[in-house]
Amino acid sequence: MAIVQITDNNFNDEVLQSDKPVLIDFWAEWCGPCRMIAPIVEELSNEYDGKLKVGKLDVDQNQQTAIKYGVRSIPTVLLLKDGEVKDTIIGAVPKSIFTEKINSVL
């Protein structure tokens, strides 16, 4: 499944109204650790296709949502289900951490 580009404008429709859990990668172009986890996020979008929506939100372009969810350092990855944050992953972590947290909300 393709990664969804999440913005301040489509956040409600793509995330809060989603019928599946959503993993959102809060990132920025200049962030080295964000580039390190990008391939993992891509793999997760393929592996959990149909079960999980995977999105990326550029914090430089979409500051309102980042502020609303208290994102102070990037990369921050939020896992939401039914419009509620179920888990948060901060920093560049191994793929196993992502899969463990995703499996706990599915």
N, C-alpha and C positions, 0 to 999 in steps of 0.2 A: 504494500500500500504506500502511496506517496505521503510524504510528510506534509502536514497542513501548515501553511504560514498563518500564524495567529497574530492578530493585531488588536489594538484597543477597540477598533470598530467591530470586529467579528467575534470577539471573545465570548460574548453572551451566547451567540448562535452555535459557535464551534465547540465551546467548552462547557458552559453551564447548562445548555440544553441537549448535550450529547447523550445518546442512549447507551453509550459504552464508556468505560473509564477512559480518562485522558491523561497522557504523559506530556507535559510541556517543558521544553528545554528553553530556559531564559538565557540568552547568549548575546554576544556582540562580536562584530567583525574583528576587532583588535585584541580579543581575548584568547591567549594561547591555550589555556586549559579547555576552553570551549571547543577549540579546534581538535583537541585531543579526544574529547568524548563524541564528537560528531559522527565518526564511523560506527560507534556503538549505538547511538540513537537511530541511525539508518538501519542497522541490523535488527534492532528491536521492532522497528516499524514493519519490517518484512516478516519476522518470526511471529509477531502477535497480530498479523493481519486478520481483520474480522472480529477480533476480541478486544482490541485496544486502539484508540485513536492517538496518534503521535503528532505533536506539533512543536514548532519552534517559534519563539517570540523574541524579536530583536529589541533589547531594552533601550537602545539609543533612539529607536523610532517609535517605541510604544511605552513611554515612561509611566503613563497613568496606571496601567495594569501592574507593572513591576512595583510601583509604590503601593498600590492597593494590597498586594500580596506580600509586602515586606521584603522584597528581594533586595538585599544589600550587597551581595557578592555574587559573581557569576563564575562558572556556570552554576545555576540553581535549577534543579529539575523538580517540578511539582507533579504529584499524582493526585488527580481528582476523580471522584466518583459521585454521581448524583449532585454535582455542583459543589461538593465539599472537598477540601484538601484532606487527603488521607495519609500522605507521606511527603517528605521533603528530602532531597538529596543535594548536598552542597559540595562543590568541588569535583575534580576529576577522580572518579572512583572506578574500580573494576566492573566489568559487565555483570559479574555474579551478584553484585549489590543491587543493580537495577532489576535483574530477573527475580531475585528474592522478594523485593518490594512490590514488583508488578504482580507476581503470583499471589501475594497476600491480599490484593484488592480484587482479583478476578473471581 
